[in-house]
Amino acid sequence: MQDLAPVFATVVLLVGAAAMPPAGAAERPDPATIPNLTDAHYHLRGVGERELTLNLAPARSLGELQATLRAWAAAHPDAEWITGRGWIETHFDPPVFPSRQDIDAAVPDRPVYLTRADGHAGIANSRALELAGITRDTEPPFGGEILRDAEGVPTGMLIDRAQALVRRHFPNGGQPDMTEALRVGGEVAARRGWTTLHTIADSWEEVEALRELYREEHMPVRNYVAVRWPGKGAEYLLDNGPIIGEFDGRLTIRAIKINMDGALGSRGAALLEPYHDDPGNTGLLVHTREELRPVLERALRSGIQVWTHAIGDRANRLVLDLYEEAFAKVPVADRVVPEPRWRIEHAQHLAAEDLPRFAQLGVIASMQPSHAIGDLHFAPRRLGLERLRYAYAWRSLLDSGALVIGGSDAPVEVGDPRIEFHAATTRTDLEGYSGEGWHPEQAVTWDEAVKMFTLWPAYAAFEE
């Protein structure tokens, strides 16, 4: 990677000019006052939808979730389906997934589907399962799972690709207007201090809606976009190459986003060894090697950056293997961009022997500090203490020479830069708690956190 010291020196001068604290104040500025503050992993539409629909993030117990659901149903008697997002069972006592019976107790007469905060799982009530035709005999699709009780009956919990079995029955997608959701998501980001977002677009229609917002001057932040693969939008980019610097440099569409596994909380992250609290389960892979090899080679030949979601150590190893194979298969002379700056999104749990491969291959680790301080309340149960050594390993990756960029993954997390800086530099939750085996030595310095959210994301977007 090129020497970025001169660029960073400029950033430091800008920070000093714009955010110098008054005499007697704390030395560190409010992160929201730092110029070019960038969230390097943001779901713009999802943030808007969170603001416009049933938001379950505040629920701190199953009872609160049910009460919120009942209130929403009463306020929206004409809603054919009730959909929402944001619950996370680690706040519940006991911290277990809700069941269809739990949701039936709140709303028995209409179909309900409530997505977990991470987006990789959801809970359906009995009416939704019935409409989707999900029974004890239903086989999950590849890359998905239907959780069942001891008698083999679906509990209502659907993991990753199995969610499509219900989602495809939502009327009008079951979500607010796309353009309005994007507009609201941009307003929320700007209000919190972000000036640039690395955004995941689920479709080309979402890209077109973003363009319309820029034309009407209703998008207050810059967007560097990855389009989800598989899909027509990703195929368009692979065939035609990147779209760089539209609307005076405020919109670039240059990447595709691939999912390799699920999430740790819903036990969908692909692990090399079984889950500590589910010994028969090693998670799941969403795609096969054979599916991805030609896509990666096409991306190198068309100048498209690749972002791949990988949380478990098995998924991270597989992605690194596939990237290495693609780099070897397509020589630099055949690439539109000699240095592709490909990324692994999350890189949460790594095997020790794979950690140095990021720097060796020039792969960027796109990580979200707030995941660590949220996950510390359940990750020890999922992984066991021994495997936490290289989980959320920002310091080890930096020390190995890898580039680490910071994001929030909003709406999975709040999307507040103050939380991200706190998490990165203290590695404790917002109450100052850090559990056994949580490796405080993996925290970063304040200056490194500034780079993770300014200079390094700019480099990852070819905008340094």
PABAVO-161365 format. One line per 3 residues: number of its first residue (from 1); for each residue x, y, z of C-alpha. Coordinates in steps of 0.1 Angstrom, whole numbers. Each point is the difference from the previous one (the first is absolute). Last residue first. Layout:
! residues N
NUM> X:Y:Z; ...
END
This chain:
! residues 464
464> -73:91:-8; -31:-7:-22; 5:-35:-12
461> -29:-10:22; 22:-21:24; 24:29:1
458> -28:23:11; -10:-26:26; 36:2:13
455> 1:37:2; -32:7:19; -17:-25:24
452> 29:-25:6; 24:30:-1; -17:17:29
449> -1:-33:19; 38:-4:-5; 5:35:15
446> -22:-10:30; 20:-31:6; -13:-35:-8
443> -15:-27:22; 12:-36:-4; 19:2:33
440> -34:-1:17; -2:-37:-7; -36:-10:7
437> 10:-31:20; -23:8:29; -24:28:-7
434> 4:37:-7; -24:24:16; 4:38:-2
431> -37:8:0; 1:7:-38; 16:-33:-7
428> 38:-4:3; 26:-3:-27; 14:34:11
425> 13:15:-32; -20:-17:-27; -33:-2:21
422> 1:37:10; 8:10:-36; -29:-20:-13
419> -24:12:26; 9:36:-7; -4:-7:-38
416> -37:-9:5; -13:-26:-24; -24:-17:25
413> 11:-36:-8; -16:-24:-24; -15:31:-16
410> 29:9:-4; 30:-22:-9; 21:24:21
407> 31:5:-20; 38:1:4; 28:-8:-23
404> 29:-23:8; 30:-1:-23; 23:-30:7
401> 36:4:11; 0:-29:26; -2:26:28
398> -32:13:-15; -15:-34:-2; 10:-9:36
395> -13:34:13; -34:-4:-17; -6:-36:11
392> -38:-1:2; 5:-37:9; 36:-13:0
389> 3:-9:37; -37:-7:3; 5:-36:-10
386> 13:-11:35; -29:16:18; -28:-20:-16
383> -13:8:-34; -38:4:2; -2:5:38
380> 30:24:0; -17:19:-29; -31:8:20
377> 5:32:21; 32:9:-19; -21:2:-31
374> -12:35:6; 35:14:8; 15:-19:-29
371> -27:10:-25; 6:36:9; 35:-1:-14
368> -12:-8:-36; 26:-15:-23; 10:2:-36
365> 33:-19:-2; 17:9:-33; 17:-27:-20
362> 35:8:-12; 8:-37:-4; 28:-1:26
359> -17:26:22; -32:-21:2; 20:-32:2
356> 15:8:33; -33:-9:19; -5:-34:-17
353> 24:-20:22; -16:13:31; -35:-11:-11
350> -23:30:-3; -33:12:15; -15:33:-10
347> 13:7:-35; -30:24:-2; 0:7:-37
344> 30:-15:-19; 13:24:-25; 16:2:-34
341> 25:28:-7; 3:-9:-37; 36:11:-5
338> 6:-4:-38; -34:16:-8; -13:-10:-34
335> 17:-34:4; 15:-21:-27; 35:13:4
332> -2:-7:38; -5:-37:-7; -34:-16:5
329> 3:-36:14; 24:9:28; -22:28:13
326> -30:-22:-4; 15:-28:20; 11:24:28
323> -35:15:1; -15:-35:2; 23:-11:28
320> -6:32:20; -37:-5:-4; 2:-36:12
317> 21:9:30; -24:28:10; -30:-24:-3
314> 17:-27:21; 10:27:26; -36:12:3
311> -11:35:-10; 5:3:-38; -19:26:-21
308> 18:5:-33; 8:34:-16; 13:-2:-35
305> 13:29:-20; -9:1:-37; 27:8:-25
302> -15:-22:-28; 27:-27:-2; 3:-2:38
299> -37:-3:4; -3:-26:-27; 25:-22:19
296> -19:4:32; -33:-10:-16; 16:-30:-17
293> 12:-14:34; -32:8:20; -25:-26:-11
290> 26:-28:0; 13:9:35; -36:-4:13
287> -23:27:14; -19:7:32; 23:-20:23
284> -15:-13:33; 6:-2:37; 22:-27:17
281> -29:-16:19; 0:-33:19; 17:15:31
278> -25:28:5; 12:22:29; 37:-2:-9
275> -9:2:-37; 18:-27:-20; 35:4:-14
272> 11:16:-32; -29:25:3; -25:13:-26
269> -21:28:16; -36:-11:0; -3:-4:38
266> -26:28:2; 23:22:21; 31:-9:-21
263> -15:11:-33; -4:-17:-34; 26:-11:-25
260> 16:9:-34; -21:31:-9; 11:19:-31
257> 0:38:-6; 10:14:-34; 20:31:-4
254> 5:33:-20; -31:21:1; 12:35:9
251> -22:29:11; 10:34:14; 28:7:-25
248> -16:30:-16; -33:-18:-5; 16:-32:-14
245> 35:-8:11; 7:-35:-13; -22:-26:-17
242> 18:-33:0; 3:-26:-28; -25:-10:-27
239> -5:-38:3; 8:-4:37; -19:32:8
236> -31:-12:-18; 3:-35:16; 0:17:34
233> -32:19:-9; -17:-31:-14; 5:-19:33
230> 23:-24:18; 17:20:13; -9:32:20
227> 11:33:-15; 28:18:18; -3:38:2
224> 22:29:10; -25:26:12; 6:37:8
221> -24:16:26; -29:25:-2; -22:-19:-24
218> -31:21:-9; 16:21:-27; -27:-9:-25
215> 25:-15:-24; 18:-16:30; -33:-16:11
212> -6:-13:-35; 34:-16:-1; -7:-18:33
209> -33:-14:-14; 20:-12:-31; 24:-18:23
206> -28:-16:19; -16:-12:-32; 34:-16:-7
203> -6:-23:29; 10:-6:37; 22:30:3
200> 27:-2:26; 14:34:9; 35:12:8
197> -12:33:15; 16:34:0; -7:32:21
194> -10:-17:32; -7:24:29; -31:-15:16
191> -24:23:-17; 16:-9:-33; -6:-37:5
188> -36:5:11; -7:23:-30; 14:-26:-24
185> -21:-28:15; -31:22:-4; 7:5:-37
182> 8:-36:-5; -33:-11:17; -20:26:-21
179> 15:-13:-32; -7:-36:9; -37:5:10
176> -6:-18:33; 4:-37:4; -21:-32:-3
173> 14:-7:-35; -31:13:-16; -20:-28:18
170> 24:-23:19; -3:-36:-13; 36:-1:-13
167> 11:8:35; -12:-33:15; 20:-25:-19
164> 26:27:-6; 10:-3:37; 14:-34:-7
161> 30:18:-16; 13:12:34; -16:-18:29
158> -37:-5:6; -14:-2:35; -37:-9:1
155> 5:-29:23; -5:-25:-29; -13:-34:13
152> 26:-28:3; -12:-13:33; 29:14:20
149> -7:35:-16; 11:10:-34; 22:28:-15
146> -3:4:-38; 35:6:-14; 14:18:-30
143> 30:-1:-23; -14:-26:-23; -38:2:3
140> -18:-15:30; -21:-31:-4; -36:2:10
137> -14:-32:15; -6:14:35; -21:27:-17
134> 6:33:-18; -27:8:-25; 8:37:0
131> -36:9:10; 2:-25:28; 34:12:12
128> -14:36:1; -31:-11:19; 21:-19:25
125> 22:30:8; 33:6:-17; 34:8:16
122> 30:13:-19; 36:-7:-8; 30:15:-17
119> -12:37:1; 24:7:29; -28:15:22
116> -22:-30:-3; -29:3:-25; -36:-1:11
113> -26:-18:-22; -36:2:9; -31:-14:-19
110> -33:11:15; -24:-16:25; 23:-11:28
107> 17:33:9; 16:2:35; -3:-36:12
104> 6:-12:-36; 35:17:2; 9:-20:31
101> -15:-32:-16; 21:6:-31; 31:-2:22
98> 24:26:14; 37:-8:0; 16:-4:33
95> 18:24:24; -19:-10:32; -6:28:8
92> 1:21:-32; 26:24:-11; 20:-27:-18
89> -33:-7:-19; 5:28:-25; -29:18:-15
86> 6:26:-27; -25:-5:-28; -36:2:-9
83> -28:-15:-22; -37:-2:6; -19:-13:-30
80> -34:11:-14; 3:33:19; -36:14:3
77> 0:0:39; 32:21:2; -1:16:35
74> -12:-32:16; 27:-21:-18; 27:25:11
71> -11:-1:36; -1:-38:0; 35:-2:-15
68> 14:24:26; -16:-20:28; 14:-33:-14
65> 35:14:-4; -2:15:35; -11:-34:14
62> 29:-17:-18; 24:23:17; 21:30:-7
59> -20:13:-30; 16:33:-12; 11:-15:-33
56> -35:-11:-9; -6:27:-26; -34:-5:-18
53> 4:21:-31; 12:34:-12; 31:5:20
50> 13:-35:-5; -9:3:-37; 22:30:-3
47> 29:-19:16; -6:-30:-22; 1:22:-32
44> 34:14:10; 15:-34:10; 34:12:12
41> 35:-15:0; 29:25:-3; -16:28:21
38> 21:29:-9; 8:32:18; 14:24:-26
35> 6:27:25; 0:-9:37; -28:17:19
32> -21:-31:5; 29:-16:18; -4:25:29
29> 35:13:4; 26:-18:23; 21:22:23
26> -28:4:25; -9:36:7; 20:24:22
23> 8:24:-28; -24:-6:-29; 2:-31:-21
20> 16:3:-35; -26:-16:-24; 2:18:-33
17> 35:12:-1; 16:-30:17; -21:-24:-20
14> 11:18:-32; 36:-1:10; -3:-37:9
11> -16:-8:-34; 29:18:-18; 25:-21:19
8> -20:-30:-10; 6:7:-37; 37:5:5
5> 2:-33:20; -18:-21:-26; 30:-19:-13
2> -13:-23:-26; -13:-35:8
END
